[in-house]
Amino acid sequence: METKIAIQGIKGSFHHQVAQEYFEQEHELDECMSFNDLVQSLVSNQSQKGVMALENSIAGSIIPNYALIDRNNLHIIGEHYLDIHMNLMVLKGQKIEDIKEVHSHPIALLQCAVFFHQYPHIKLVESGDTAETARRIQENKLTGIGAVAAPIAARLYDLEILASGIHTIQSNKTRFVIVKTKNKEWPKESIDKASVKFELDDTAGSLATVLNVMNNCKLNLTKIQSMPIIETPFQYSFFVDVVFEKYKHFEKAIKILELMTTHFKVLGEYKNGKK
């Protein structure tokens, strides 16, 4: 049976590009216009795996997605780092002086703020997806409106790229995770990265003690993201990524951290995508 992959956005989006690069086998796409829809596609078994952006080197963490993964008991089974190339694209035959509005996902617009500062006549309009805007421009033959999207979108929807590489910082990467409802994906000997979540109160030094345990267990911390727990003021959830050489080091750390923290949870065990 062909695996169905849920992506946020449509064909031509960065999520689509990740699905093409990460999955070698043939797959069908479930195009979801929001991350909530993507999660529901997985939970309802409409799709078997999903691609979800989690952080960008310019815009930072997409914090609501951490909560979505946790709340819906999804498991991270892989990750993929994508070089993001933002491009301004329009119907063919137009110049930048003709463009009155540029539509795209808010994160994409944020990454290109410096470029658009040069063109105060252009109004920036947030939309649900980079590629969806590109498709809409072509389908409705919209003049005076541009899209910020990946080169693949310009090819798919036959648009002209007026300016390429318009993101502020040229080294622009987004980390995507591959999620599913079950976590049995890799044998222990292949796993060298994990994502965990735990809660701590505001006791002085509690986080430092946890981080010290990780270090003593030979875990290398690559990411820590804190989120306030709305229902309990001055308490925090922490989402942490660690890499390790041997799975037994991670197992040892889990046993200790489960005693030191509350609501400890392994969100995923997978292969380090940076290798």
N, C-alpha and C positions, 0 to 999 in steps of 0.2 A: 504494500500500500504506500502511495506517495505521501511524504510528510508535508503537512500544511504549516506554513510559517506565518505568524501574525507579525505585521510591521506597523509602526505608526507612520501614517501617510500613504502615498500611492506609489506606483511605479515611477522611477525617476527621483525618488527621495533618497536621502542619505541612508535611511534604514533599509531601503531596497538594495542599495549598493553593498551594505554590510551583509545582507542575506546572500547576495550573489558571491561575495568573497569568502564567507565563512562556511557555507554549506556546499559541499562538493556534489552531493547527489541532487537529482532533479527534485524540485519542490513546487508546490502551489502556494500562492500568496493570499493571505487574508488582509486586505487593506483596511486599516482602522484609522479613523480620523482623530482619535484621542488615545492617550495612554490608558484611560479607564476602559475604553472599548477593547483595547488590546488585551488587558487583563481578563475581561469578561469572555473574550474569545478563547482564552486558555482554560479558564475555570469551567466553562460550559462544554469543553472538549471540541469546540468548533475548529480549533487548531491545536497542534501538538507542541510546538515550540514558538517562542516569541523573541523578537529583537527589540531591545529597549535602551535608549541613550541614558547614561547615568551621570556623566560629567564631561565638561569641555575645558580645554586649557586656557580659554579666554573668559568664558562666561561663568565658569565654576560648576558646582554640583547642581543637578536637577533634583532638588531635595524632595519634592512630592513623590518621585519615583521610588525612593528608598521606602517611604511609608507604604506605597502600593505593593511593593514586593513583600514587605513584612506582614501587612494586614491580610493579604490574600494567600499567605503561606506558599508563595512561589519559591522556586529554588534556582539559584544561579548555577548554570552548568558549563559556562564558558564566557569568554570575553574577546572583544576585537577592537583594536585601536585603528581609527580611520583618519587619514589626513583629510581635513576639510578644506575644499577649495570653493570659495564663494564667488559667484559670477552674476553680473547684472545682465539679464536677457530680456529681449523685447521682440515684437513682431518685426520681421525683416524690413529694412529700408528706413528705419527711424534713427534719429540722432539723440544724444543725451539731452539736448536742449528741448526736444519734443516731449520728454517724459515729465509728466506732472505728478504721478504717484508711483511709488514702488511698494509692492505687497510681498510679505513673506512671514515666516514664523518669527515670533519675537526674539528668540535666541539668535537667529540668523541676522536679523536687523541689528541687534546689539553688537554682534561681532564685526559689523561693517560701519559703525557709527562715524569713525574718522573719515572714511571715504565720502559719505553722504554729507558731511559737514561742508564739503567744497561746493555742494549744489543746494543752496537754501531754497531754491524754487521747487524742489522735490519733496512731496509729503510722504512720510513713511507710514504705512498702514499694516497693522498686525493681522496675520491670517493663520489658519490652522496648520498649514503644511507648505513647505517650499515648492514641491513639485505640483501640488494641486493648483497653485496660482499659475505656474507655467502652463499647465494644461488648459486652464480657464482662459488665459490670454489667447491661446491658439484657437480653441473651440469657438470663442465669441468674437475673434478678430479684434481684440481690444487695442486701440491705439492710445498712446499717451500714458500707458501703464506698463511698468516693468516688474520683473520678478527677480528675487535673489534666490539662486538654487545651484545645484551641482551641474557640472558639464553634461552628465547623463540626461538631465531633464531637457537641456537645450537640444540634444540629439533626438530624444524621443518625441518632443513636441515641436520640432522644426522651428526653433527660435534663434535669433541672432544674438551672440554675446557681445554687448557693447564694451564691457570692461571685465577682465578676468582677475582672479586673485585679489578681490577687494577687501578681504578680511584684514583687520587692523594689524594683527601679529601674524607674520607669515608662517611661523610654526604653530599651526592651528590643528589640534587633534581632539577628537571626541572618543571617549571610551564608551563602548556599547557592551551590554551584557546579554547573554542568551539565557532565557528563562523557560522553565516548564513547571508542571505541577508535581513532578516526582524528581528525586535527586540522584537516582542510581544511573550514572552515566559513565564514570571512569573507574578503573581499578585503582586501589590505593597507591600502588607504585607509580601511577601516572600523575597523581595529584600533587601540585606544588604551590597552590594558592587557595585561599579560603576567605569567605566573607562571613562575619559574625555580627550579632547585635546583642547588646546587653543594656541593663539600666543600672544607674548609680544614684545615690542621694548626694547631697552637697557636702558630705563629710570631707574635711580638709585632707588632702592627700590620697583620696580613694582612687582617683584616676591614675595618679602617678604609680600607685602600688600595682594596679592592673597592668600598666605598660611595662613595669619592671618584671613582672611574671612572664610576660610575652618575650621579653628580651632574654631572660634566663632560660627559657624553653627553646631558644634559637629561632624565634619567629621574627621576621623583619617586617615592621609596620610600614605599609605603603600608602595607607589612606585612613583618616579618621574624620568622621562627620558627626557632629552632635546635633540633637534635636530636643527642644523642651517638650516635656510631657504635659500637655495642656490640662489634663484632669488633676495633676498633682504638681502644684507650683514648686519651683526650685529643685525638681528632679529631672534627670535627663536620660534620653536614649542615646547610645553611641553605636554607630555603624563603622565597623573596622575591617580593613582588608590587610591580610598578612601573607607573606610568601615564606617558604621553608624548603630546605633540601630534602628532608625525610618526613613522611607522613606521621611517623611515630612521635616526632616532636610536637606536631599539632595535636595529636591525641592526648599527650601528656598535659599540654596547656589547657585543653578543654576541661579535663577533670578538675584542675585547680580553679579555673575561672568560673565554673558552674557553682562552686562553693563561695566565691568572693563577690559575685554579682547577683542581680535578680533578673528574671526573665531572659536568661541567656539562651541564645538561639543561633544555630548554624544556618546561614542563609544560602550557602553554596560552597562546594568543593570542586575545583576545576583546574585546568592547565593555565599557567601564566601566559597571557596573550602578548607580552612584551618580548618573549624570547625570539 
